[in-house]
Structures are given as structure tokens and as C-alpha cells.
Amino acid sequence: MLDSFPVALAVGIVLGFLSGLGIGGGSLLILWLTMVLGLAQQTARGINLLFFLPAAAISCLFRWKQGAVDFKAILPAAIAGCAAAAACTYLGTMLDLELLKKLFGILLIGTGLRELFYRPQKRNKKS
């Protein structure tokens, strides 16, 4: 039942919505795929990448139309991010799967704690 098309569609809509808000629907997708559907970690990561690319492209398009994207500022970060992603993907293929699962769990816990306890800094108003 949980691997049926209507459930997959509902999960995709919810996670796409969360991704559009920048909440990290991809991380939740990996949890859904591995813990609920029982897929292998490598398969879940591949599906997550395929899920993320169109969601990120659509989100970027809307943010660009709102004037929130400055390509000159983003380009160096995007290039560095792509290089780091390639290097870490290669590294990830050489690491033990159990270690990767633990590192991912630590990342999720850390991110969750940051979101729970984050308080925006108040800006000093100049008169």
C-alpha cells in the first residue's frame, strides 16, 4: 500500500512543497525511501538526485523572477558546490555504507536541532 502510485504522488507533492520552501524535502525523501519503503541507501540517493534537480530548477526560476537571485554572487558558490559534490560523491562510493548512514543521521539531527533552536539576530537600527 505504501508503495502505491497515490501514496507516491502524495509524498511527492508534500516533499516538493517543502523543497520549494527550502525546508529540505530531499532529506525527508531519503528517509521515506529507506525507512518506509526499505530501499537501499544508494538507490535512495539516486532517486533523491532525480527528485531534487527539477524541484531546484523550478524553485530557482521562481526566485529569479522575484529578483531574489544575483547570478554574479551565486556563480562562485555554484561552481564550488558542484566541485565539492563531485568530490564527495566519489569519496562516498569508497566509504562503508554503515558509516555513511551514521554520518547522514548526524547531519539530520544537527540540522533539526539548529532549526529548533535558531533565533534570528536582531539588527541594530541606525537613526
Secondary structure, 3 states (H helix, E strand, C coil): CCCCHHHHHHHHHHHHHHHHHCCCHHHHHHHHHHHHCCCCHHHHHHHHHHHHHHHHHHHHHHHHHCCCCCHHHHHHHHHHHHHHHHHHHHHHHHCCHHHHHHHHHHHHHHHHHHHHHCCCCCCCCCC
